[in-house]
Amino acid sequence: EGEDTNETINRCMTRPYTIGSSGTLNWKIQTKDSDTDAAPNDYAGSALFGIKLNAFADFVGTYDATGLTSTSTSFVNLLTESYTPSQTGNNIVIASSVADFDAGRRVGSQRVQVDSTTTPNAQVDSEFSAHTNDDTDEMAQPYVSVFSGTRGVAQTVNLDALKNNSANIGWQETALSIFSTELNYGTPFVTRLGGRGLY
């Protein structure tokens, strides 16, 4: 939330969608400011960025609009995916949540863990990344990381979050997507040349 005229606020949200194989989809970004603002809906720029997950060899994704409330002040799990790469190498995780803490001066954080280890490092285990100014704040928290995987070995990927207040408050519109850095080349084909197989 802008507390003075010098602030430029950045917001980022993510979500995996399942879409059909034909037709046209229209995507748009909308803003809504306070009606009493001197310059409502005044923004510096916006962008939509889409990734076709099934273009990659492996991918999973989930979204929960309802989210979770909790009285805990420790990390709680928002979303979980089991992910088994078909190739050994790097994998990308993109996640986000919207913190709705219902009051000012409440702080929170989120992390991604792969098999109970925070990625890319443990800094977010003890550092807050969101701080509300008043009860109307809803803070979008994005998260992007890379982790290594082994072919055929299942990994558990968790999106977790915490807050510093024991009120029954929490997060909504949570999203978690994971995909490999290997492209999906499809089914191999065989061509015969001069009576011999070329593979």
ZADO-1210 file (C-alpha; in nm, 4 decimals, padded with zeros to 6 digits):
<atoms>
<atom x="00.0000" y="00.0000" z="00.0000" code="GLU" pos="1"/>
<atom x="00.1375" y="00.3426" z="-00.0941" code="GLY" pos="2"/>
<atom x="00.2067" y="00.5426" z="00.2195" code="GLU" pos="3"/>
<atom x="00.3386" y="00.8509" z="00.0397" code="ASP" pos="4"/>
<atom x="00.3569" y="01.0004" z="-00.3088" code="THR" pos="5"/>
<atom x="00.7061" y="00.8636" z="-00.3733" code="ASN" pos="6"/>
<atom x="00.6064" y="00.4975" z="-00.3679" code="GLU" pos="7"/>
<atom x="00.5586" y="00.2882" z="-00.6795" code="THR" pos="8"/>
<atom x="00.3941" y="-00.0413" z="-00.5854" code="ILE" pos="9"/>
<atom x="00.4676" y="-00.3630" z="-00.7734" code="ASN" pos="10"/>
<atom x="00.2258" y="-00.6574" z="-00.7660" code="ARG" pos="11"/>
<atom x="00.2704" y="-01.0028" z="-00.9131" code="CYS" pos="12"/>
<atom x="00.0277" y="-01.2954" z="-00.9109" code="MET" pos="13"/>
<atom x="00.0451" y="-01.6390" z="-01.0730" code="THR" pos="14"/>
<atom x="-00.2038" y="-01.9097" z="-01.1602" code="ARG" pos="15"/>
<atom x="-00.2013" y="-02.2337" z="-01.3621" code="PRO" pos="16"/>
<atom x="-00.5012" y="-02.2803" z="-01.5934" code="TYR" pos="17"/>
<atom x="-00.6284" y="-02.5808" z="-01.7842" code="THR" pos="18"/>
<atom x="-00.7455" y="-02.4669" z="-02.1271" code="ILE" pos="19"/>
<atom x="-00.8886" y="-02.6364" z="-02.4326" code="GLY" pos="20"/>
<atom x="-00.7045" y="-02.7298" z="-02.7495" code="SER" pos="21"/>
<atom x="-00.8857" y="-02.4820" z="-02.9734" code="SER" pos="22"/>
<atom x="-01.0438" y="-02.1393" z="-02.9673" code="GLY" pos="23"/>
<atom x="-00.9228" y="-01.8016" z="-02.8474" code="THR" pos="24"/>
<atom x="-00.8588" y="-01.6845" z="-02.4937" code="LEU" pos="25"/>
<atom x="-00.8484" y="-01.3196" z="-02.3957" code="ASN" pos="26"/>
<atom x="-00.6425" y="-01.2180" z="-02.0944" code="TRP" pos="27"/>
<atom x="-00.6479" y="-00.8773" z="-01.9283" code="LYS" pos="28"/>
<atom x="-00.5144" y="-00.6919" z="-01.6261" code="ILE" pos="29"/>
<atom x="-00.7494" y="-00.4664" z="-01.4326" code="GLN" pos="30"/>
<atom x="-00.6796" y="-00.2204" z="-01.1514" code="THR" pos="31"/>
<atom x="-00.9048" y="-00.0641" z="-00.8921" code="LYS" pos="32"/>
<atom x="-00.8056" y="00.2272" z="-00.6713" code="ASP" pos="33"/>
<atom x="-00.9814" y="00.4150" z="-00.3950" code="SER" pos="34"/>
<atom x="-01.2586" y="00.6436" z="-00.5270" code="ASP" pos="35"/>
<atom x="-01.1133" y="00.9311" z="-00.3230" code="THR" pos="36"/>
<atom x="-00.7703" y="00.9024" z="-00.4816" code="ASP" pos="37"/>
<atom x="-00.6546" y="01.2138" z="-00.6653" code="ALA" pos="38"/>
<atom x="-00.5480" y="01.0062" z="-00.9670" code="ALA" pos="39"/>
<atom x="-00.7373" y="00.6754" z="-00.9627" code="PRO" pos="40"/>
<atom x="-00.5984" y="00.3880" z="-01.1674" code="ASN" pos="41"/>
<atom x="-00.2753" y="00.5731" z="-01.2412" code="ASP" pos="42"/>
<atom x="-00.0143" y="00.3067" z="-01.3136" code="TYR" pos="43"/>
<atom x="00.3312" y="00.2983" z="-01.4688" code="ALA" pos="44"/>
<atom x="00.2962" y="-00.0285" z="-01.6594" code="GLY" pos="45"/>
<atom x="00.1654" y="-00.3804" z="-01.6653" code="SER" pos="46"/>
<atom x="00.2436" y="-00.7090" z="-01.8367" code="ALA" pos="47"/>
<atom x="00.0993" y="-01.0555" z="-01.8853" code="LEU" pos="48"/>
<atom x="00.3407" y="-01.3451" z="-01.9219" code="PHE" pos="49"/>
<atom x="00.2223" y="-01.6943" z="-02.0104" code="GLY" pos="50"/>
<atom x="00.4058" y="-02.0259" z="-02.0166" code="ILE" pos="51"/>
<atom x="00.2642" y="-02.3303" z="-02.1960" code="LYS" pos="52"/>
<atom x="00.3446" y="-02.5905" z="-01.9332" code="LEU" pos="53"/>
<atom x="00.2808" y="-02.8954" z="-02.1513" code="ASN" pos="54"/>
<atom x="00.5580" y="-02.7752" z="-02.3834" code="ALA" pos="55"/>
<atom x="00.7948" y="-02.9085" z="-02.1170" code="PHE" pos="56"/>
<atom x="00.8746" y="-03.2722" z="-02.0511" code="ALA" pos="57"/>
<atom x="00.7280" y="-03.2645" z="-01.6986" code="ASP" pos="58"/>
<atom x="00.4878" y="-03.0288" z="-01.5269" code="PHE" pos="59"/>
<atom x="00.2297" y="-03.0075" z="-01.2501" code="VAL" pos="60"/>
<atom x="00.0245" y="-02.7168" z="-01.1230" code="GLY" pos="61"/>
<atom x="-00.2487" y="-02.6409" z="-00.8722" code="THR" pos="62"/>
<atom x="-00.4559" y="-02.3415" z="-00.7612" code="TYR" pos="63"/>
<atom x="-00.6810" y="-02.2797" z="-00.4623" code="ASP" pos="64"/>
<atom x="-00.8987" y="-01.9674" z="-00.4602" code="ALA" pos="65"/>
<atom x="-01.0240" y="-02.0252" z="-00.1048" code="THR" pos="66"/>
<atom x="-00.6836" y="-02.0612" z="00.0577" code="GLY" pos="67"/>
<atom x="-00.6290" y="-02.1157" z="00.4276" code="LEU" pos="68"/>
<atom x="-00.6746" y="-01.9393" z="00.7607" code="THR" pos="69"/>
<atom x="-00.4831" y="-02.0400" z="01.0720" code="SER" pos="70"/>
<atom x="-00.4102" y="-01.9289" z="01.4281" code="THR" pos="71"/>
<atom x="-00.0546" y="-02.0613" z="01.4028" code="SER" pos="72"/>
<atom x="00.2469" y="-01.8295" z="01.4008" code="THR" pos="73"/>
<atom x="00.4677" y="-02.1022" z="01.2506" code="SER" pos="74"/>
<atom x="00.4864" y="-02.2054" z="00.8868" code="PHE" pos="75"/>
<atom x="00.1687" y="-02.3727" z="00.7590" code="VAL" pos="76"/>
<atom x="00.1275" y="-02.5603" z="00.4326" code="ASN" pos="77"/>
<atom x="-00.0746" y="-02.3879" z="00.1608" code="LEU" pos="78"/>
<atom x="-00.0251" y="-02.6272" z="-00.1318" code="LEU" pos="79"/>
<atom x="00.1609" y="-02.9530" z="-00.2024" code="THR" pos="80"/>
<atom x="00.2553" y="-03.1282" z="-00.5256" code="GLU" pos="81"/>
<atom x="00.4306" y="-03.4589" z="-00.5875" code="SER" pos="82"/>
<atom x="00.6682" y="-03.4129" z="-00.8804" code="TYR" pos="83"/>
<atom x="00.8677" y="-03.6841" z="-01.0629" code="THR" pos="84"/>
<atom x="01.0998" y="-03.5574" z="-01.3373" code="PRO" pos="85"/>
<atom x="01.1656" y="-03.7789" z="-01.6380" code="SER" pos="86"/>
<atom x="01.5154" y="-03.6348" z="-01.6788" code="GLN" pos="87"/>
<atom x="01.7923" y="-03.5468" z="-01.4353" code="THR" pos="88"/>
<atom x="01.8495" y="-03.1713" z="-01.4191" code="GLY" pos="89"/>
<atom x="01.7006" y="-02.8405" z="-01.3195" code="ASN" pos="90"/>
<atom x="01.3321" y="-02.7740" z="-01.2578" code="ASN" pos="91"/>
<atom x="01.1521" y="-02.4440" z="-01.2066" code="ILE" pos="92"/>
<atom x="00.8898" y="-02.3671" z="-00.9430" code="VAL" pos="93"/>
<atom x="00.6631" y="-02.0613" z="-00.9625" code="ILE" pos="94"/>
<atom x="00.4246" y="-01.9916" z="-00.6756" code="ALA" pos="95"/>
<atom x="00.2234" y="-01.7119" z="-00.5186" code="SER" pos="96"/>
<atom x="-00.0324" y="-01.6344" z="-00.2525" code="SER" pos="97"/>
<atom x="-00.2327" y="-01.3317" z="-00.1392" code="VAL" pos="98"/>
<atom x="-00.1932" y="-01.2488" z="00.2305" code="ALA" pos="99"/>
<atom x="-00.5119" y="-01.1183" z="00.3927" code="ASP" pos="100"/>
<atom x="-00.4252" y="-01.0347" z="00.7550" code="PHE" pos="101"/>
<atom x="-00.7287" y="-00.8159" z="00.8416" code="ASP" pos="102"/>
<atom x="-00.5308" y="-00.5486" z="01.0310" code="ALA" pos="103"/>
<atom x="-00.2324" y="-00.3190" z="01.0067" code="GLY" pos="104"/>
<atom x="00.1210" y="-00.3907" z="01.1282" code="ARG" pos="105"/>
<atom x="00.0993" y="-00.7633" z="01.0683" code="ARG" pos="106"/>
<atom x="00.3838" y="-00.9314" z="00.8836" code="VAL" pos="107"/>
<atom x="00.4257" y="-01.2597" z="00.7009" code="GLY" pos="108"/>
<atom x="00.6394" y="-01.4621" z="00.4654" code="SER" pos="109"/>
<atom x="00.6243" y="-01.7632" z="00.2375" code="GLN" pos="110"/>
<atom x="00.8654" y="-02.0260" z="00.1143" code="ARG" pos="111"/>
<atom x="00.8922" y="-02.3236" z="-00.1189" code="VAL" pos="112"/>
<atom x="01.0401" y="-02.6461" z="00.0128" code="GLN" pos="113"/>
<atom x="01.1518" y="-02.9485" z="-00.1876" code="VAL" pos="114"/>
<atom x="01.1607" y="-03.2624" z="00.0276" code="ASP" pos="115"/>
<atom x="01.1574" y="-03.0434" z="00.3427" code="SER" pos="116"/>
<atom x="01.4478" y="-02.8211" z="00.2318" code="THR" pos="117"/>
<atom x="01.3811" y="-02.4566" z="00.1503" code="THR" pos="118"/>
<atom x="01.4812" y="-02.3533" z="-00.2021" code="THR" pos="119"/>
<atom x="01.6890" y="-02.1665" z="-00.3090" code="PRO" pos="120"/>
<atom x="01.8173" y="-02.1106" z="00.0480" code="ASN" pos="121"/>
<atom x="01.6988" y="-02.0807" z="00.4069" code="ALA" pos="122"/>
<atom x="01.6874" y="-01.6999" z="00.4228" code="GLN" pos="123"/>
<atom x="01.3067" y="-01.6899" z="00.3901" code="VAL" pos="124"/>
<atom x="01.2742" y="-01.9265" z="00.6869" code="ASP" pos="125"/>
<atom x="01.3486" y="-01.6330" z="00.9175" code="SER" pos="126"/>
<atom x="01.2808" y="-01.3165" z="00.7126" code="GLU" pos="127"/>
<atom x="00.9425" y="-01.1525" z="00.6560" code="PHE" pos="128"/>
<atom x="00.8408" y="-01.0383" z="00.3078" code="SER" pos="129"/>
<atom x="00.5018" y="-00.8714" z="00.3627" code="ALA" pos="130"/>
<atom x="00.3902" y="-00.6000" z="00.6050" code="HIS" pos="131"/>
<atom x="00.0332" y="-00.4711" z="00.6193" code="THR" pos="132"/>
<atom x="-00.0461" y="-00.1033" z="00.6691" code="ASN" pos="133"/>
<atom x="-00.4159" y="-00.1411" z="00.7539" code="ASP" pos="134"/>
<atom x="-00.7027" y="-00.3905" z="00.7524" code="ASP" pos="135"/>
<atom x="-00.7789" y="-00.3407" z="00.3818" code="THR" pos="136"/>
<atom x="-00.4388" y="-00.4650" z="00.2613" code="ASP" pos="137"/>
<atom x="-00.4242" y="-00.7840" z="00.0564" code="GLU" pos="138"/>
<atom x="-00.0654" y="-00.8496" z="-00.0430" code="MET" pos="139"/>
<atom x="00.0336" y="-01.0613" z="-00.3419" code="ALA" pos="140"/>
<atom x="00.3526" y="-01.2546" z="-00.2708" code="GLN" pos="141"/>
<atom x="00.5283" y="-01.4181" z="-00.5703" code="PRO" pos="142"/>
<atom x="00.7989" y="-01.6837" z="-00.5434" code="TYR" pos="143"/>
<atom x="01.0287" y="-01.8274" z="-00.8129" code="VAL" pos="144"/>
<atom x="01.3091" y="-02.0779" z="-00.7652" code="SER" pos="145"/>
<atom x="01.5080" y="-02.3538" z="-00.9366" code="VAL" pos="146"/>
<atom x="01.5834" y="-02.6947" z="-00.7895" code="PHE" pos="147"/>
<atom x="01.7560" y="-03.0065" z="-00.9169" code="SER" pos="148"/>
<atom x="01.5835" y="-03.3384" z="-00.9673" code="GLY" pos="149"/>
<atom x="01.6809" y="-03.6958" z="-01.0504" code="THR" pos="150"/>
<atom x="01.5130" y="-03.8938" z="-01.3252" code="ARG" pos="151"/>
<atom x="01.2337" y="-04.1120" z="-01.1908" code="GLY" pos="152"/>
<atom x="01.2711" y="-03.9958" z="-00.8299" code="VAL" pos="153"/>
<atom x="00.9578" y="-03.8393" z="-00.6791" code="ALA" pos="154"/>
<atom x="00.9933" y="-03.5119" z="-00.4900" code="GLN" pos="155"/>
<atom x="00.7443" y="-03.3381" z="-00.2610" code="THR" pos="156"/>
<atom x="00.7158" y="-02.9654" z="-00.3294" code="VAL" pos="157"/>
<atom x="00.5400" y="-02.7478" z="-00.0692" code="ASN" pos="158"/>
<atom x="00.4287" y="-02.3864" z="-00.0674" code="LEU" pos="159"/>
<atom x="00.4309" y="-02.2741" z="00.2976" code="ASP" pos="160"/>
<atom x="00.3523" y="-01.9420" z="00.4644" code="ALA" pos="161"/>
<atom x="00.3671" y="-01.7861" z="00.8089" code="LEU" pos="162"/>
<atom x="00.2508" y="-01.4753" z="00.9943" code="LYS" pos="163"/>
<atom x="00.3414" y="-01.3087" z="01.3237" code="ASN" pos="164"/>
<atom x="-00.0121" y="-01.2872" z="01.4664" code="ASN" pos="165"/>
<atom x="-00.2233" y="-01.5627" z="01.6244" code="SER" pos="166"/>
<atom x="-00.5551" y="-01.4315" z="01.4890" code="ALA" pos="167"/>
<atom x="-00.7431" y="-01.6727" z="01.2603" code="ASN" pos="168"/>
<atom x="-00.6259" y="-01.5059" z="00.9391" code="ILE" pos="169"/>
<atom x="-00.4309" y="-01.6221" z="00.6383" code="GLY" pos="170"/>
<atom x="-00.3931" y="-01.6477" z="00.2637" code="TRP" pos="171"/>
<atom x="-00.6064" y="-01.6858" z="-00.0475" code="GLN" pos="172"/>
<atom x="-00.5633" y="-01.7387" z="-00.4225" code="GLU" pos="173"/>
<atom x="-00.2666" y="-01.9710" z="-00.3693" code="THR" pos="174"/>
<atom x="-00.0884" y="-02.1169" z="-00.6721" code="ALA" pos="175"/>
<atom x="00.1957" y="-02.3640" z="-00.7265" code="LEU" pos="176"/>
<atom x="00.3432" y="-02.4685" z="-01.0629" code="SER" pos="177"/>
<atom x="00.6475" y="-02.6852" z="-01.1323" code="ILE" pos="178"/>
<atom x="00.8031" y="-02.7705" z="-01.4668" code="PHE" pos="179"/>
<atom x="01.1263" y="-02.9085" z="-01.6049" code="SER" pos="180"/>
<atom x="01.3776" y="-02.7220" z="-01.8193" code="THR" pos="181"/>
<atom x="01.3616" y="-03.0048" z="-02.0746" code="GLU" pos="182"/>
<atom x="01.1247" y="-02.9550" z="-02.3658" code="LEU" pos="183"/>
<atom x="00.8604" y="-03.2131" z="-02.4502" code="ASN" pos="184"/>
<atom x="00.9844" y="-03.3534" z="-02.7797" code="TYR" pos="185"/>
<atom x="00.6974" y="-03.5974" z="-02.8167" code="GLY" pos="186"/>
<atom x="00.7087" y="-03.9619" z="-02.9212" code="THR" pos="187"/>
<atom x="01.0252" y="-04.0675" z="-03.1109" code="PRO" pos="188"/>
<atom x="00.9687" y="-04.1742" z="-03.4720" code="PHE" pos="189"/>
<atom x="01.1379" y="-04.4373" z="-03.6866" code="VAL" pos="190"/>
<atom x="01.2243" y="-04.3952" z="-04.0564" code="THR" pos="191"/>
<atom x="01.3461" y="-04.6843" z="-04.2733" code="ARG" pos="192"/>
<atom x="01.6145" y="-04.6147" z="-04.5322" code="LEU" pos="193"/>
<atom x="01.7258" y="-04.8825" z="-04.7791" code="GLY" pos="194"/>
<atom x="01.5866" y="-05.1621" z="-04.5670" code="GLY" pos="195"/>
<atom x="01.7629" y="-05.0485" z="-04.2521" code="ARG" pos="196"/>
<atom x="01.6172" y="-04.8658" z="-03.9563" code="GLY" pos="197"/>
<atom x="01.7389" y="-04.5144" z="-03.8842" code="LEU" pos="198"/>
<atom x="01.6868" y="-04.4255" z="-03.5214" code="TYR" pos="199"/>
</atoms>
